[in-house]
Amino acid sequence: MDTKAIMDLAMSLAGQRRMPEDCETYVPSADVRRVLCGIDADVGMLLAARSLGYDLVLAHHPLGGRAALGILKVFERHATNLERAGVPRKAALAAVRRMQAEHAPAVHRQNYDHLPSIARLLGFPLMNVHNPCDEIGRRVMDETIRKAVKRTAKVSDAIAALNRLPECANALTKIDVRMGRAANPLGRWVVLHGAGTNGGYHVAKAAYENGLDTVFYIHVDTGHLKRIQDEFGKRRKNLIVTGHVASDSIGINVLVRALRERGVEVACVSGIVEP
């Protein structure tokens, strides 16, 4: 396979026709047979891959370039997920705009060419696939909960369903109830994943204020968590955090399996929790 075929495969698995803004092939390759795959990548991983005879470093998170800068656009997928759960479009878009404004300075200040420039200097193939894998993971998590719970389900029932996914079962970080209680009714719920990064306070607020009782995030910033707890902690709302590497691994492993089925050798490192 070549790097374009790998990106096309990821998009196909996610049901996407256009490459999301948080994905990029920094150094392409026309012949990929052995892949070193990780959630993150750095210079050491590039050098290790080269010395061990791999053809490509395939990372999940953006490594710089247009993908790192384009992630603000991907945040808009939170609005899609909120709308799907019944949040009015105006409220969903307003939450995303606030989120984008908060993240924009950090995105703007980063050194976007650090790792890509070293990959070019080494002439070593490098790419990242972010949103397609996250969207696959979101769908798996959503379908897993939906198939397992009834209208009268408790938060603990949804957690038990997710814990049957091998990535969640095998991860060192366990699913955590960051607000609410496992014994609380699950109520109306939404998995907010597959949109660049967690929606933090703004996206959770839009969910809770528009009839949702339980939000599933894969991670949450401490400062945003406190704001959520202070505002909604006494309203019988629930915030469940499923774990970053475990949740990312769900979608990544779907792509890894598909590559292996096509004869590509894939070694998983840098946090990927394999089944």
TORDRENTOR-364257 format. One record per residue (C-alpha): residue in three letters; z, x, y; residue number from 1. Coordinates in steps of 0.001 Angstrom, whole numbers, padded with zeros to 6 digits. Each point is the difference from the previous one (the first is absolute). Layout:
N
<pt res="ALA" zz="Z" xx="X" yy="Y" n="NUM"/>
...
This chain:
275
<pt res="MET" zz="000000" xx="000000" yy="000000" n="1"/>
<pt res="ASP" zz="-000290" xx="000980" yy="003637" n="2"/>
<pt res="THR" zz="002511" xx="-000752" yy="002742" n="3"/>
<pt res="LYS" zz="-002035" xx="-002937" yy="001297" n="4"/>
<pt res="ALA" zz="000032" xx="-001595" yy="-003444" n="5"/>
<pt res="ILE" zz="003769" xx="000414" yy="-000133" n="6"/>
<pt res="MET" zz="000436" xx="-001715" yy="003373" n="7"/>
<pt res="ASP" zz="-002417" xx="-002751" yy="-001017" n="8"/>
<pt res="LEU" zz="001929" xx="-000531" yy="-003220" n="9"/>
<pt res="ALA" zz="003286" xx="-000342" yy="001875" n="10"/>
<pt res="MET" zz="-001497" xx="-002544" yy="002384" n="11"/>
<pt res="SER" zz="-001545" xx="-001936" yy="-002865" n="12"/>
<pt res="LEU" zz="003340" xx="-000194" yy="-001817" n="13"/>
<pt res="ALA" zz="001570" xx="-001350" yy="003202" n="14"/>
<pt res="GLY" zz="-002825" xx="-002474" yy="000600" n="15"/>
<pt res="GLN" zz="-001029" xx="001746" yy="003232" n="16"/>
<pt res="ARG" zz="-003519" xx="000509" yy="001327" n="17"/>
<pt res="ARG" zz="000835" xx="002351" yy="002864" n="18"/>
<pt res="MET" zz="002098" xx="003144" yy="-000049" n="19"/>
<pt res="PRO" zz="003318" xx="-000642" yy="001763" n="20"/>
<pt res="GLU" zz="000780" xx="002101" yy="003047" n="21"/>
<pt res="ASP" zz="002848" xx="001866" yy="-001716" n="22"/>
<pt res="CYS" zz="-002249" xx="001568" yy="-002663" n="23"/>
<pt res="GLU" zz="-002146" xx="003097" yy="000336" n="24"/>
<pt res="THR" zz="-001892" xx="002666" yy="-001885" n="25"/>
<pt res="TYR" zz="000822" xx="003174" yy="001924" n="26"/>
<pt res="VAL" zz="-001975" xx="002399" yy="-002200" n="27"/>
<pt res="PRO" zz="-002476" xx="-001731" yy="-002351" n="28"/>
<pt res="SER" zz="-001067" xx="001046" yy="-003484" n="29"/>
<pt res="ALA" zz="-003057" xx="-000926" yy="-002036" n="30"/>
<pt res="ASP" zz="001619" xx="000794" yy="-003365" n="31"/>
<pt res="VAL" zz="003586" xx="-001023" yy="-000717" n="32"/>
<pt res="ARG" zz="001294" xx="000392" yy="-003541" n="33"/>
<pt res="ARG" zz="003651" xx="001019" yy="000499" n="34"/>
<pt res="VAL" zz="002213" xx="-001607" yy="002653" n="35"/>
<pt res="LEU" zz="003478" xx="000911" yy="001225" n="36"/>
<pt res="CYS" zz="001379" xx="-003268" yy="001366" n="37"/>
<pt res="GLY" zz="003141" xx="-000584" yy="002046" n="38"/>
<pt res="ILE" zz="001606" xx="-002385" yy="002447" n="39"/>
<pt res="ASP" zz="000032" xx="002808" yy="002569" n="40"/>
<pt res="ALA" zz="-001773" xx="003364" yy="000207" n="41"/>
<pt res="ASP" zz="000488" xx="003251" yy="001884" n="42"/>
<pt res="VAL" zz="-001400" xx="003528" yy="000117" n="43"/>
<pt res="GLY" zz="001980" xx="000981" yy="-003082" n="44"/>
<pt res="MET" zz="-001568" xx="-002818" yy="-001992" n="45"/>
<pt res="LEU" zz="-003479" xx="001104" yy="001097" n="46"/>
<pt res="LEU" zz="000686" xx="003582" yy="-001101" n="47"/>
<pt res="ALA" zz="001549" xx="-001144" yy="-003278" n="48"/>
<pt res="ALA" zz="-003005" xx="-002209" yy="-000741" n="49"/>
<pt res="ARG" zz="-002419" xx="002844" yy="000707" n="50"/>
<pt res="SER" zz="001915" xx="002504" yy="-002132" n="51"/>
<pt res="LEU" zz="000371" xx="-002445" yy="-002898" n="52"/>
<pt res="GLY" zz="-003689" xx="-000876" yy="-000135" n="53"/>
<pt res="TYR" zz="000004" xx="-003519" yy="001452" n="54"/>
<pt res="ASP" zz="-003029" xx="-001316" yy="001867" n="55"/>
<pt res="LEU" zz="001741" xx="-002300" yy="002486" n="56"/>
<pt res="VAL" zz="003330" xx="-000796" yy="001605" n="57"/>
<pt res="LEU" zz="000283" xx="-003775" yy="000255" n="58"/>
<pt res="ALA" zz="002910" xx="-001150" yy="002155" n="59"/>
<pt res="HIS" zz="001254" xx="-003470" yy="000761" n="60"/>
<pt res="HIS" zz="001354" xx="000332" yy="003536" n="61"/>
<pt res="PRO" zz="-002318" xx="001011" yy="002854" n="62"/>
<pt res="LEU" zz="-000112" xx="003781" yy="000487" n="63"/>
<pt res="GLY" zz="-001384" xx="000084" yy="003527" n="64"/>
<pt res="GLY" zz="-003421" xx="-000615" yy="001474" n="65"/>
<pt res="ARG" zz="-001270" xx="-003500" yy="000690" n="66"/>
<pt res="ALA" zz="002210" xx="-001432" yy="-002741" n="67"/>
<pt res="ALA" zz="003227" xx="001042" yy="001714" n="68"/>
<pt res="LEU" zz="-001178" xx="-001343" yy="003349" n="69"/>
<pt res="GLY" zz="-001535" xx="-003148" yy="-001448" n="70"/>
<pt res="ILE" zz="003158" xx="-001243" yy="-001654" n="71"/>
<pt res="LEU" zz="000862" xx="-002090" yy="003087" n="72"/>
<pt res="LYS" zz="-003007" xx="-002183" yy="-000786" n="73"/>
<pt res="VAL" zz="001205" xx="-000469" yy="-003575" n="74"/>
<pt res="PHE" zz="003273" xx="-001467" yy="001323" n="75"/>
<pt res="GLU" zz="-002037" xx="-003130" yy="000773" n="76"/>
<pt res="ARG" zz="000032" xx="-000804" yy="-003696" n="77"/>
<pt res="HIS" zz="003646" xx="-001015" yy="000480" n="78"/>
<pt res="ALA" zz="-001309" xx="-002966" yy="001983" n="79"/>
<pt res="THR" zz="-002232" xx="-000965" yy="-002914" n="80"/>
<pt res="ASN" zz="002933" xx="000179" yy="-002412" n="81"/>
<pt res="LEU" zz="002233" xx="-002015" yy="002327" n="82"/>
<pt res="GLU" zz="-002679" xx="-002659" yy="000481" n="83"/>
<pt res="ARG" zz="-000480" xx="-000222" yy="-003745" n="84"/>
<pt res="ALA" zz="003716" xx="-000776" yy="-000261" n="85"/>
<pt res="GLY" zz="-000213" xx="-002775" yy="002590" n="86"/>
<pt res="VAL" zz="000821" xx="001793" yy="003262" n="87"/>
<pt res="PRO" zz="-002156" xx="-001283" yy="002898" n="88"/>
<pt res="ARG" zz="-002740" xx="002430" yy="000963" n="89"/>
<pt res="LYS" zz="001197" xx="000346" yy="003602" n="90"/>
<pt res="ALA" zz="003509" xx="001021" yy="-001091" n="91"/>
<pt res="ALA" zz="-001354" xx="002358" yy="-002673" n="92"/>
<pt res="LEU" zz="-002329" xx="001791" yy="002416" n="93"/>
<pt res="ALA" zz="002726" xx="000276" yy="002651" n="94"/>
<pt res="ALA" zz="002284" xx="001717" yy="-002533" n="95"/>
<pt res="VAL" zz="-002734" xx="002483" yy="-000899" n="96"/>
<pt res="ARG" zz="-000748" xx="000781" yy="003656" n="97"/>
<pt res="ARG" zz="003676" xx="000865" yy="000584" n="98"/>
<pt res="MET" zz="000004" xx="002153" yy="-003125" n="99"/>
<pt res="GLN" zz="-003151" xx="001833" yy="001079" n="100"/>
<pt res="ALA" zz="001424" xx="000665" yy="003472" n="101"/>
<pt res="GLU" zz="003151" xx="001487" yy="-001512" n="102"/>
<pt res="HIS" zz="-001868" xx="002330" yy="-002373" n="103"/>
<pt res="ALA" zz="-002855" xx="001019" yy="002322" n="104"/>
<pt res="PRO" zz="001751" xx="002925" yy="001763" n="105"/>
<pt res="ALA" zz="000945" xx="001663" yy="-003311" n="106"/>
<pt res="VAL" zz="-003525" xx="-000432" yy="-001370" n="107"/>
<pt res="HIS" zz="-001484" xx="001434" yy="003195" n="108"/>
<pt res="ARG" zz="002172" xx="003133" yy="000059" n="109"/>
<pt res="GLN" zz="-000594" xx="001211" yy="-003550" n="110"/>
<pt res="ASN" zz="-001972" xx="003092" yy="-000955" n="111"/>
<pt res="TYR" zz="-002791" xx="-001884" yy="-001732" n="112"/>
<pt res="ASP" zz="-002018" xx="003032" yy="-001115" n="113"/>
<pt res="HIS" zz="002651" xx="002227" yy="-001587" n="114"/>
<pt res="LEU" zz="-000617" xx="-000552" yy="-003712" n="115"/>
<pt res="PRO" zz="-003679" xx="-001048" yy="000251" n="116"/>
<pt res="SER" zz="-000827" xx="003239" yy="001830" n="117"/>
<pt res="ILE" zz="001614" xx="002098" yy="-002731" n="118"/>
<pt res="ALA" zz="-001867" xx="-001932" yy="-002681" n="119"/>
<pt res="ARG" zz="-003252" xx="000695" yy="001831" n="120"/>
<pt res="LEU" zz="000904" xx="003684" yy="000330" n="121"/>
<pt res="LEU" zz="000690" xx="000208" yy="-003731" n="122"/>
<pt res="GLY" zz="-003059" xx="-002098" yy="-000770" n="123"/>
<pt res="PHE" zz="002195" xx="-002113" yy="-002282" n="124"/>
<pt res="PRO" zz="-000719" xx="-003722" yy="-000456" n="125"/>
<pt res="LEU" zz="002635" xx="-002299" yy="001510" n="126"/>
<pt res="MET" zz="000227" xx="-003755" yy="000487" n="127"/>
<pt res="ASN" zz="002533" xx="-002787" yy="000328" n="128"/>
<pt res="VAL" zz="-000049" xx="-003614" yy="-001157" n="129"/>
<pt res="HIS" zz="002700" xx="-002049" yy="001686" n="130"/>
<pt res="ASN" zz="-000564" xx="-003692" yy="000669" n="131"/>
<pt res="PRO" zz="-002069" xx="-000825" yy="-003094" n="132"/>
<pt res="CYS" zz="002834" xx="001162" yy="-002256" n="133"/>
<pt res="ASP" zz="002614" xx="-001740" yy="002138" n="134"/>
<pt res="GLU" zz="-001961" xx="-003256" yy="-000080" n="135"/>
<pt res="ILE" zz="-000262" xx="000251" yy="-003789" n="136"/>
<pt res="GLY" zz="003753" xx="000610" yy="-000145" n="137"/>
<pt res="ARG" zz="000727" xx="-002959" yy="002283" n="138"/>
<pt res="ARG" zz="-002030" xx="-002311" yy="-002219" n="139"/>
<pt res="VAL" zz="001707" xx="001231" yy="-003157" n="140"/>
<pt res="MET" zz="003451" xx="-000479" yy="001533" n="141"/>
<pt res="ASP" zz="-000908" xx="-003427" yy="001387" n="142"/>
<pt res="GLU" zz="-001471" xx="-001206" yy="-003289" n="143"/>
<pt res="THR" zz="002940" xx="001410" yy="-001976" n="144"/>
<pt res="ILE" zz="002506" xx="-001990" yy="002043" n="145"/>
<pt res="ARG" zz="-002160" xx="-003115" yy="000162" n="146"/>
<pt res="LYS" zz="-000416" xx="-000166" yy="-003773" n="147"/>
<pt res="ALA" zz="003687" xx="000543" yy="-000723" n="148"/>
<pt res="VAL" zz="001910" xx="-002152" yy="002474" n="149"/>
<pt res="LYS" zz="000496" xx="-003729" yy="000372" n="150"/>
<pt res="ARG" zz="000692" xx="-002029" yy="003121" n="151"/>
<pt res="THR" zz="003740" xx="000256" yy="-000628" n="152"/>
<pt res="ALA" zz="-000094" xx="003784" yy="-000542" n="153"/>
<pt res="LYS" zz="002551" xx="002377" yy="001434" n="154"/>
<pt res="VAL" zz="-000680" xx="003380" yy="001578" n="155"/>
<pt res="SER" zz="001241" xx="001605" yy="-003218" n="156"/>
<pt res="ASP" zz="-002764" xx="-001738" yy="-001985" n="157"/>
<pt res="ALA" zz="-002705" xx="001600" yy="002150" n="158"/>
<pt res="ILE" zz="001665" xx="003401" yy="-000266" n="159"/>
<pt res="ALA" zz="000176" xx="-000348" yy="-003789" n="160"/>
<pt res="ALA" zz="-003715" xx="-000796" yy="-000090" n="161"/>
<pt res="LEU" zz="-000890" xx="003063" yy="002085" n="162"/>
<pt res="ASN" zz="002225" xx="002189" yy="-002142" n="163"/>
<pt res="ARG" zz="-002241" xx="-000805" yy="-002943" n="164"/>
<pt res="LEU" zz="-002763" xx="001966" yy="001713" n="165"/>
<pt res="PRO" zz="000183" xx="003503" yy="-001533" n="166"/>
<pt res="GLU" zz="-000167" xx="001731" yy="003378" n="167"/>
<pt res="CYS" zz="003079" xx="-001862" yy="001231" n="168"/>
<pt res="ALA" zz="001773" xx="000433" yy="-003331" n="169"/>
<pt res="ASN" zz="-000647" xx="003758" yy="-000143" n="170"/>
<pt res="ALA" zz="000683" xx="000921" yy="003636" n="171"/>
<pt res="LEU" zz="003224" xx="001727" yy="000984" n="172"/>
<pt res="THR" zz="000271" xx="-002316" yy="003012" n="173"/>
<pt res="LYS" zz="000901" xx="-003533" yy="-001018" n="174"/>
<pt res="ILE" zz="-000896" xx="-003252" yy="001736" n="175"/>
<pt res="ASP" zz="002562" xx="-000629" yy="002730" n="176"/>
<pt res="VAL" zz="001188" xx="-003161" yy="001756" n="177"/>
<pt res="ARG" zz="000249" xx="001296" yy="003572" n="178"/>
<pt res="MET" zz="000872" xx="-003404" yy="001474" n="179"/>
<pt res="GLY" zz="001249" xx="-003111" yy="-001740" n="180"/>
<pt res="ARG" zz="001236" xx="-000216" yy="-003577" n="181"/>
<pt res="ALA" zz="-001600" xx="000088" yy="-003430" n="182"/>
<pt res="ALA" zz="001602" xx="-003379" yy="-000699" n="183"/>
<pt res="ASN" zz="-001670" xx="-001632" yy="003030" n="184"/>
<pt res="PRO" zz="-002866" xx="-002444" yy="-000504" n="185"/>
<pt res="LEU" zz="-003346" xx="001792" yy="000146" n="186"/>
<pt res="GLY" zz="-001508" xx="-002832" yy="002025" n="187"/>
<pt res="ARG" zz="-003342" xx="000654" yy="001662" n="188"/>
<pt res="TRP" zz="-000899" xx="003647" yy="-000376" n="189"/>
<pt res="VAL" zz="-002657" xx="002588" yy="000798" n="190"/>
<pt res="VAL" zz="-000853" xx="003526" yy="-001147" n="191"/>
<pt res="LEU" zz="-000836" xx="001955" yy="003162" n="192"/>
<pt res="HIS" zz="-001780" xx="003073" yy="-001342" n="193"/>
<pt res="GLY" zz="-003532" xx="001329" yy="000315" n="194"/>
<pt res="ALA" zz="-000139" xx="000219" yy="003799" n="195"/>
<pt res="GLY" zz="000411" xx="003648" yy="000968" n="196"/>
<pt res="THR" zz="003785" xx="000157" yy="000044" n="197"/>
<pt res="ASN" zz="002932" xx="-002410" yy="-000134" n="198"/>
<pt res="GLY" zz="-000007" xx="-002667" yy="002682" n="199"/>
<pt res="GLY" zz="003520" xx="000793" yy="001146" n="200"/>
<pt res="TYR" zz="001863" xx="-002357" yy="002286" n="201"/>
<pt res="HIS" zz="-003013" xx="-001655" yy="001634" n="202"/>
<pt res="VAL" zz="-001786" xx="-001158" yy="-003153" n="203"/>
<pt res="ALA" zz="003218" xx="-001034" yy="-001776" n="204"/>
<pt res="LYS" zz="001046" xx="-001993" yy="003077" n="205"/>
<pt res="ALA" zz="-003320" xx="-001874" yy="-000007" n="206"/>
<pt res="ALA" zz="000504" xx="-000831" yy="-003669" n="207"/>
<pt res="TYR" zz="003589" xx="-001208" yy="000345" n="208"/>
<pt res="GLU" zz="-000630" xx="-002015" yy="003163" n="209"/>
<pt res="ASN" zz="-002879" xx="-001847" yy="-001657" n="210"/>
<pt res="GLY" zz="001721" xx="-001343" yy="-003095" n="211"/>
<pt res="LEU" zz="000074" xx="002929" yy="-002404" n="212"/>
<pt res="ASP" zz="003311" xx="000739" yy="-001691" n="213"/>
<pt res="THR" zz="-000662" xx="003261" yy="-001847" n="214"/>
<pt res="VAL" zz="-002040" xx="003021" yy="001048" n="215"/>
<pt res="PHE" zz="-000945" xx="002767" yy="-002416" n="216"/>
<pt res="TYR" zz="-000586" xx="003389" yy="001640" n="217"/>
<pt res="ILE" zz="-000596" xx="003250" yy="-001865" n="218"/>
<pt res="HIS" zz="002048" xx="001944" yy="002581" n="219"/>
<pt res="VAL" zz="001575" xx="-000620" yy="003399" n="220"/>
<pt res="ASP" zz="001126" xx="002178" yy="002909" n="221"/>
<pt res="THR" zz="003781" xx="000116" yy="000556" n="222"/>
<pt res="GLY" zz="-000238" xx="-001063" yy="003639" n="223"/>
<pt res="HIS" zz="-002268" xx="-002923" yy="-000811" n="224"/>
<pt res="LEU" zz="002235" xx="-001003" yy="-002890" n="225"/>
<pt res="LYS" zz="002988" xx="-000251" yy="002321" n="226"/>
<pt res="ARG" zz="-001949" xx="-002197" yy="002414" n="227"/>
<pt res="ILE" zz="-001048" xx="-002269" yy="-002868" n="228"/>
<pt res="GLN" zz="003554" xx="-000199" yy="-001348" n="229"/>
<pt res="ASP" zz="001508" xx="-000671" yy="003416" n="230"/>
<pt res="GLU" zz="-002387" xx="-002859" yy="000725" n="231"/>
<pt res="PHE" zz="-000498" xx="-001590" yy="-003408" n="232"/>
<pt res="GLY" zz="002866" xx="001185" yy="-002190" n="233"/>
<pt res="LYS" zz="002048" xx="-003163" yy="000555" n="234"/>
<pt res="ARG" zz="-002902" xx="-002386" yy="-000543" n="235"/>
<pt res="ARG" zz="-000178" xx="000306" yy="-003805" n="236"/>
<pt res="LYS" zz="-003177" xx="002046" yy="000232" n="237"/>
<pt res="ASN" zz="-000770" xx="002732" yy="-002538" n="238"/>
<pt res="LEU" zz="-001638" xx="003403" yy="000375" n="239"/>
<pt res="ILE" zz="-000866" xx="001742" yy="-003258" n="240"/>
<pt res="VAL" zz="-001155" xx="003644" yy="000012" n="241"/>
<pt res="THR" zz="-001868" xx="000922" yy="-003158" n="242"/>
<pt res="GLY" zz="-000220" xx="003784" yy="000521" n="243"/>
<pt res="HIS" zz="-002763" xx="002072" yy="001575" n="244"/>
<pt res="VAL" zz="-001225" xx="002269" yy="-002785" n="245"/>
<pt res="ALA" zz="000448" xx="-002644" yy="-002708" n="246"/>
<pt res="SER" zz="-001950" xx="-002602" yy="001952" n="247"/>
<pt res="ASP" zz="-002756" xx="002393" yy="001098" n="248"/>
<pt res="SER" zz="-000346" xx="001135" yy="-003604" n="249"/>
<pt res="ILE" zz="-000872" xx="-003519" yy="-001197" n="250"/>
<pt res="GLY" zz="-003357" xx="-000001" yy="001765" n="251"/>
<pt res="ILE" zz="-000633" xx="003720" yy="-000401" n="252"/>
<pt res="ASN" zz="000355" xx="-000284" yy="-003781" n="253"/>
<pt res="VAL" zz="-002690" xx="-002689" yy="-000134" n="254"/>
<pt res="LEU" zz="-002426" xx="002444" yy="001631" n="255"/>
<pt res="VAL" zz="001174" xx="002878" yy="-002208" n="256"/>
<pt res="ARG" zz="-000593" xx="-002058" yy="-003157" n="257"/>
<pt res="ALA" zz="-003472" xx="-000974" yy="001198" n="258"/>
<pt res="LEU" zz="-000898" xx="003639" yy="000662" n="259"/>
<pt res="ARG" zz="001237" xx="001060" yy="-003419" n="260"/>
<pt res="GLU" zz="-002023" xx="-002776" yy="-001621" n="261"/>
<pt res="ARG" zz="-003065" xx="001553" yy="001653" n="262"/>
<pt res="GLY" zz="000710" xx="003404" yy="-001490" n="263"/>
<pt res="VAL" zz="001732" xx="001636" yy="002976" n="264"/>
<pt res="GLU" zz="003085" xx="002062" yy="-000818" n="265"/>
<pt res="VAL" zz="002832" xx="-000966" yy="002367" n="266"/>
<pt res="ALA" zz="003366" xx="001759" yy="000306" n="267"/>
<pt res="CYS" zz="002617" xx="-001916" yy="002004" n="268"/>
<pt res="VAL" zz="002529" xx="001835" yy="002200" n="269"/>
<pt res="SER" zz="001723" xx="-000473" yy="003383" n="270"/>
<pt res="GLY" zz="002042" xx="-003063" yy="-000799" n="271"/>
<pt res="ILE" zz="-002347" xx="-002132" yy="-002101" n="272"/>
<pt res="VAL" zz="002083" xx="-001954" yy="-002512" n="273"/>
<pt res="GLU" zz="-002112" xx="-000360" yy="-003131" n="274"/>
<pt res="PRO" zz="000550" xx="-002817" yy="-002538" n="275"/>
